[in-house]
């Protein structure tokens, strides 16, 4: 496990997920989501962050820290939110009416405002997370990895999650520089490689890991991957605790990967 990790926390009811380019300032309390947006299109091209949180949860979204002298105006679906002029946007109890696209405009006197990275917020039921995904360029070396984290809350049984790093198959969606061979690793809170797995009985006609994975991906609504692809996919039971996901280059090349985390219903 790398000595220096960028840990990005995103709290949901059943699990806490994290993703670049969001940056976490602290560990959120249960029932609270805290996100920090990137600089966004005012400085460089950054794709919007997308997240679905349970209804009734508190949401805190923090604008980039640009130093002194900047004014902040939060917008929802392109319209300014009245009275919200600090770096932090707080929704005390998220409701379905809060769904939409959020961004923070920052400016100085006599300058045009520039937007932060946008956040596409979805509001879901309170019982489970649907999925979370982020796309990033990875390259060789420790600083070129995509690193994310998630925390599974305590429950009656382990959570069945699918984590995948899609690289080569992104070419099917028009991505011109997909990574050819991403490598996916998961670590537990002690920094040990997490290799838990399901046990499938050796019964003729019974389920296998491959058939269970295909069925689970279909139930999650995930797009299928071609047979023989070098995209990295794992499906495992996760007990309560914190985990780190690391995606690195498996062949020394650079390219785009899509990191996805699904909770299997």
Residue pairs with C-beta under 8 A, 6 or more apart in sequence:
1 187
1 191
1 192
1 193
1 244
1 246
2 142
2 145
2 147
2 246
4 142
5 147
5 149
5 244
5 246
6 20
6 23
6 147
7 18
7 24
7 147
7 149
7 244
8 18
8 19
8 20
8 22
8 23
8 24
8 147
8 148
8 149
9 16
9 18
9 24
9 27
9 28
9 34
9 149
9 151
10 16
10 17
10 18
10 19
10 22
10 24
10 33
10 35
10 51
10 132
10 150
11 28
11 29
11 30
11 31
11 32
11 33
11 34
11 57
11 151
12 33
12 52
12 53
12 54
12 57
12 129
13 31
13 54
13 57
13 126
13 127
13 128
13 129
13 153
14 127
14 128
14 129
14 152
14 153
14 155
14 159
14 263
15 129
15 150
15 151
15 152
15 153
15 159
15 161
15 238
15 263
16 28
16 149
16 150
16 151
16 152
16 153
16 242
17 129
17 132
17 148
17 149
17 150
17 261
18 24
18 148
18 149
18 150
19 49
19 132
19 133
19 134
19 148
19 259
20 134
20 136
20 146
20 147
20 148
21 38
21 46
21 49
21 117
21 134
21 136
22 35
22 36
22 37
22 38
22 49
23 36
23 38
24 34
24 35
24 36
25 34
25 36
25 62
26 34
28 34
28 60
30 153
31 56
31 57
31 58
32 57
32 58
32 59
32 60
33 51
33 53
33 57
33 58
33 59
33 60
34 60
34 62
35 49
35 51
35 59
35 60
35 61
35 62
35 119
36 61
36 62
36 63
36 64
37 49
37 61
37 62
37 63
37 64
37 103
37 104
37 116
37 117
37 118
37 119
38 46
38 64
38 116
38 117
39 46
39 64
39 66
39 116
39 117
40 46
40 64
40 103
40 114
40 115
40 116
40 117
40 118
41 114
41 115
41 117
42 106
42 114
42 115
42 116
43 114
46 117
47 117
47 135
48 101
48 117
48 118
48 119
48 120
49 117
49 118
49 119
49 120
49 134
50 119
50 120
50 122
50 132
50 133
51 119
51 120
51 121
51 122
51 132
52 121
52 122
52 123
52 124
52 129
52 130
52 131
52 132
53 59
53 94
53 121
53 122
53 123
53 124
54 94
54 123
54 124
54 125
54 126
54 127
54 129
55 93
55 94
55 95
55 96
55 123
55 124
55 125
55 126
56 93
56 94
56 95
56 126
57 93
57 94
57 126
58 90
58 91
58 92
58 93
58 94
59 89
59 90
59 91
59 94
59 98
59 121
60 88
60 89
60 90
60 91
61 88
61 89
61 90
61 102
61 104
61 119
62 87
62 88
62 89
63 72
63 74
63 87
63 88
63 89
63 104
63 106
63 116
64 104
64 106
64 116
64 117
65 87
66 106
69 108
70 106
70 107
70 108
71 85
71 106
71 107
71 108
71 113
72 85
72 86
72 87
72 104
72 105
72 106
73 80
73 81
73 84
73 85
73 104
73 105
73 106
73 107
73 113
74 80
74 81
74 84
74 85
74 89
74 102
74 103
74 104
74 105
75 81
75 102
75 103
75 104
75 105
75 115
76 100
76 101
76 102
77 100
77 101
78 101
80 105
81 89
87 104
89 102
89 104
91 98
94 121
94 123
95 123
96 123
98 121
98 123
99 121
99 122
99 123
100 120
100 121
101 118
101 119
101 120
101 121
102 118
102 119
102 121
103 115
103 116
103 117
103 118
103 119
104 115
104 116
105 113
105 114
105 115
105 116
106 113
106 114
106 116
107 113
107 114
124 130
128 263
128 265
129 263
130 220
130 221
130 262
130 263
131 220
131 221
131 222
131 260
131 261
131 262
131 263
132 260
132 261
133 258
133 259
133 260
133 261
134 146
134 148
134 258
134 259
135 256
135 257
135 258
135 259
136 146
136 256
136 257
136 259
137 177
137 254
137 255
137 256
137 257
138 144
138 145
138 146
138 179
138 182
138 247
138 248
138 249
138 254
138 255
138 256
138 257
139 249
139 254
140 249
140 252
140 253
140 254
144 248
144 249
144 254
145 246
145 247
145 248
145 249
146 165
146 245
146 246
146 247
146 257
146 259
147 244
147 245
147 246
147 247
148 244
148 245
148 259
148 261
149 242
149 243
149 244
149 245
150 242
150 243
150 245
150 261
151 241
151 242
151 243
152 158
152 159
152 161
152 238
152 239
152 240
152 241
152 242
152 243
153 240
154 240
155 240
158 237
158 238
158 239
159 237
159 238
159 263
160 216
160 235
160 236
160 237
160 238
160 263
160 264
161 235
161 236
161 238
161 261
161 262
161 263
161 264
162 213
162 216
162 217
162 220
162 222
162 233
162 234
162 235
162 260
162 261
162 262
162 264
163 184
163 186
163 233
163 234
163 235
163 236
163 245
163 259
163 260
163 261
163 262
164 184
164 222
164 225
164 231
164 232
164 233
164 234
164 259
164 260
165 182
165 183
165 184
165 231
165 232
165 233
165 247
165 257
165 258
165 259
165 260
166 182
166 225
166 231
166 257
166 258
166 259
166 260
167 178
167 179
167 180
167 181
167 182
167 230
167 231
167 232
167 255
167 256
167 257
167 258
168 178
168 179
168 180
168 181
168 229
168 230
168 231
169 178
169 225
169 226
169 229
169 231
170 178
170 256
170 257
170 258
171 178
172 226
175 256
177 254
177 255
177 256
178 255
178 256
178 257
179 249
179 253
179 254
179 255
179 256
179 257
180 230
180 250
180 251
180 253
180 255
181 230
181 249
181 250
181 251
181 253
182 230
182 231
182 232
182 247
182 248
182 249
182 250
182 257
183 232
183 247
183 248
183 249
183 250
184 232
184 233
184 234
184 245
184 246
184 247
185 193
185 245
185 246
185 247
185 248
186 193
186 194
186 234
186 236
186 243
186 244
186 245
186 246
187 193
187 194
187 243
187 244
187 246
188 194
188 241
188 242
188 243
189 241
189 242
189 243
194 236
194 238
194 243
196 236
196 237
196 238
196 239
197 209
197 236
197 237
198 209
198 212
198 235
198 236
198 237
200 206
200 207
200 208
200 209
200 212
209 235
212 235
213 233
213 235
214 224
216 235
216 262
216 264
217 224
217 262
218 224
219 264
219 265
220 262
220 263
220 264
220 265
222 260
222 262
225 231
225 233
230 250
232 247
235 264
245 259
245 261
247 257
247 259
249 255
